[in-house]
Amino acid sequence: MLTCPLCQAPLQEADNGVVCPANHRFDRARQGYLNLLPVQHKNSRDPGDNQAMVEAR
């Protein structure tokens, strides 16, 4: 199950992507993947998972 990276609520399939109960929407790319990285972090100096996140998997 996928969870919303903004509010940690479960994501449900919607039109062309997924949505949470708080109406945070994430669109599916043409290639078929979902990018759950919040918009404000896409151009950050350290995007994606940090070392603690990787170790927690």
BANUMI-184756 format. One record per residue: chain; residue number from 1; residue in three letters; x, y, z of N, C-alpha, C, O, CB in turn. Coordinates in steps of 0.02 Angstrom, whole numbers, plus 50000, padded with zeros to 5 digits. Glycine has a CB too. Example, Ala and Ser with C-alpha at 12.3 -4.5 7.8 and 13.67 -1.06 7.14 Angstrom:
residues 2
REC,unit,pos,code,n_east,n_north,n_up,ca_east,ca_north,ca_up,c_east,c_north,c_up,o_east,o_north,o_up,cb_east,cb_north,cb_up
REC,A,1,Ala,50660,49716,50390,50615,49775,50390,50660,49835,50390,50712,49834,50423,50565,49776,50452
REC,A,2,Ser,50642,49888,50354,50684,49947,50357,50645,50002,50394,50670,50057,50402,50704,49970,50286
//
This chain:
residues 57
REC,unit,pos,code,n_east,n_north,n_up,ca_east,ca_north,ca_up,c_east,c_north,c_up,o_east,o_north,o_up,cb_east,cb_north,cb_up
REC,A,1,Met,50043,49941,50000,50000,50000,50000,50045,50062,50000,50094,50065,50036,49952,50000,50061
REC,A,2,Leu,50027,50109,49960,50063,50173,49957,50031,50222,50006,49971,50222,50016,50062,50201,49885
REC,A,3,Thr,50073,50264,50036,50048,50316,50080,50069,50384,50054,50120,50391,50021,50073,50306,50153
REC,A,4,Cys,50029,50434,50069,50042,50502,50047,50104,50528,50083,50109,50524,50144,49981,50548,50062
REC,A,5,Pro,50153,50555,50046,50213,50582,50078,50201,50647,50116,50243,50669,50155,50266,50594,50025
REC,A,6,Leu,50143,50678,50106,50128,50741,50140,50090,50730,50206,50104,50764,50255,50088,50785,50094
REC,A,7,Cys,50042,50683,50206,50001,50674,50266,49999,50602,50292,49967,50588,50342,49930,50696,50252
REC,A,8,Gln,50033,50556,50259,50039,50486,50277,49973,50447,50275,49969,50393,50303,50068,50481,50346
REC,A,9,Ala,49923,50473,50242,49860,50438,50232,49868,50389,50174,49911,50399,50131,49801,50487,50219
REC,A,10,Pro,49827,50337,50171,49833,50290,50115,49812,50322,50049,49767,50363,50046,49789,50228,50128
REC,A,11,Leu,49847,50303,49996,49832,50328,49929,49787,50278,49893,49796,50217,49898,49897,50340,49888
REC,A,12,Gln,49738,50304,49856,49692,50263,49817,49700,50281,49743,49717,50337,49726,49618,50274,49840
REC,A,13,Glu,49687,50231,49700,49689,50243,49628,49637,50296,49609,49582,50296,49635,49676,50177,49588
REC,A,14,Ala,49657,50341,49564,49612,50393,49538,49631,50406,49466,49689,50395,49447,49615,50459,49582
REC,A,15,Asp,49585,50430,49427,49595,50446,49356,49662,50422,49328,49669,50365,49308,49589,50520,49346
REC,A,16,Asn,49711,50466,49327,49777,50450,49299,49831,50454,49352,49885,50481,49340,49793,50497,49241
REC,A,17,Gly,49818,50426,49412,49866,50428,49466,49836,50403,49530,49797,50356,49531,49894,50498,49474
REC,A,18,Val,49855,50436,49585,49829,50418,49651,49810,50481,49689,49833,50535,49673,49882,50376,49690
REC,A,19,Val,49767,50472,49740,49745,50527,49781,49735,50503,49853,49718,50445,49864,49679,50558,49752
REC,A,20,Cys,49745,50547,49902,49732,50530,49972,49668,50565,49994,49642,50607,49958,49792,50551,50018
REC,A,21,Pro,49642,50548,50054,49580,50579,50078,49585,50656,50086,49535,50690,50084,49561,50549,50144
REC,A,22,Ala,49647,50682,50095,49656,50754,50101,49662,50788,50032,49676,50847,50027,49719,50769,50142
REC,A,23,Asn,49651,50748,49979,49650,50772,49910,49720,50791,49884,49725,50832,49838,49604,50832,49904
REC,A,24,His,49773,50762,49912,49839,50769,49883,49841,50721,49825,49829,50661,49833,49897,50755,49936
REC,A,25,Arg,49856,50746,49765,49855,50705,49704,49925,50697,49675,49965,50743,49676,49808,50736,49652
REC,A,26,Phe,49937,50638,49649,50001,50623,49616,49984,50588,49550,49953,50535,49550,50047,50578,49661
REC,A,27,Asp,50006,50618,49495,49990,50592,49429,50039,50538,49407,50097,50538,49427,49990,50649,49378
REC,A,28,Arg,50015,50493,49367,50056,50440,49338,50091,50469,49276,50058,50501,49235,50014,50376,49320
REC,A,29,Ala,50156,50458,49270,50195,50482,49213,50177,50441,49151,50149,50386,49157,50271,50478,49227
REC,A,30,Arg,50193,50466,49093,50180,50429,49030,50214,50361,49031,50189,50314,49001,50205,50469,48970
REC,A,31,Gln,50271,50357,49065,50308,50294,49068,50277,50245,49117,50298,50187,49121,50380,50308,49088
REC,A,32,Gly,50227,50267,49156,50190,50222,49201,50208,50227,49275,50175,50195,49316,50200,50154,49180
REC,A,33,Tyr,50259,50265,49293,50278,50269,49363,50242,50327,49399,50215,50372,49367,50353,50278,49370
REC,A,34,Leu,50242,50324,49465,50215,50377,49507,50273,50413,49541,50315,50380,49572,50164,50350,49559
REC,A,35,Asn,50276,50478,49536,50327,50517,49571,50294,50546,49633,50253,50592,49628,50357,50574,49525
REC,A,36,Leu,50311,50520,49691,50282,50542,49754,50324,50595,49789,50309,50614,49846,50271,50484,49800
REC,A,37,Leu,50376,50619,49757,50417,50671,49786,50379,50736,49783,50360,50759,49728,50485,50677,49749
REC,A,38,Pro,50367,50768,49841,50329,50831,49840,50363,50884,49797,50424,50887,49793,50321,50858,49912
REC,A,39,Val,50323,50925,49764,50347,50975,49717,50402,51019,49748,50451,51034,49714,50290,51019,49693
REC,A,40,Gln,50395,51039,49810,50443,51084,49841,50511,51050,49852,50559,51085,49869,50416,51110,49907
REC,A,41,His,50516,50984,49844,50580,50949,49854,50611,50925,49788,50667,50898,49790,50570,50890,49899
REC,A,42,Lys,50579,50934,49732,50605,50907,49669,50671,50939,49649,50712,50905,49619,50555,50918,49614
REC,A,43,Asn,50682,51002,49664,50743,51036,49644,50789,51050,49704,50832,51094,49701,50728,51100,49608
REC,A,44,Ser,50779,51014,49759,50820,51025,49817,50890,50997,49807,50902,50959,49760,50787,50994,49880
REC,A,45,Arg,50936,51017,49849,51005,50992,49844,51009,50919,49864,51056,50884,49844,51051,51034,49887
REC,A,46,Asp,50961,50895,49902,50962,50826,49926,50894,50793,49916,50859,50778,49964,50982,50823,50001
REC,A,47,Pro,50873,50783,49852,50807,50753,49839,50807,50678,49854,50860,50646,49855,50786,50766,49767
REC,A,48,Gly,50749,50651,49866,50743,50579,49875,50758,50556,49946,50756,50596,49993,50788,50543,49827
REC,A,49,Asp,50774,50492,49953,50786,50462,50019,50854,50480,50046,50904,50481,50009,50779,50386,50014
REC,A,50,Asn,50856,50495,50111,50921,50506,50142,50946,50439,50170,50911,50389,50164,50917,50560,50199
REC,A,51,Gln,51004,50437,50200,51033,50374,50223,50990,50341,50276,50984,50280,50276,51103,50386,50251
REC,A,52,Ala,50959,50379,50321,50916,50350,50373,50855,50316,50343,50833,50264,50367,50894,50404,50423
REC,A,53,Met,50827,50346,50290,50769,50316,50257,50788,50250,50223,50751,50201,50226,50740,50365,50204
REC,A,54,Val,50846,50248,50192,50869,50187,50158,50880,50132,50210,50860,50075,50198,50934,50201,50118
REC,A,55,Glu,50911,50148,50266,50924,50098,50317,50860,50073,50350,50858,50016,50374,50970,50127,50370
REC,A,56,Ala,50808,50113,50352,50745,50093,50383,50706,50043,50342,50659,50012,50367,50702,50154,50395
REC,A,57,Arg,50724,50035,50279,50687,49988,50236,50697,49918,50255,50670,49872,50224,50707,49996,50165
//
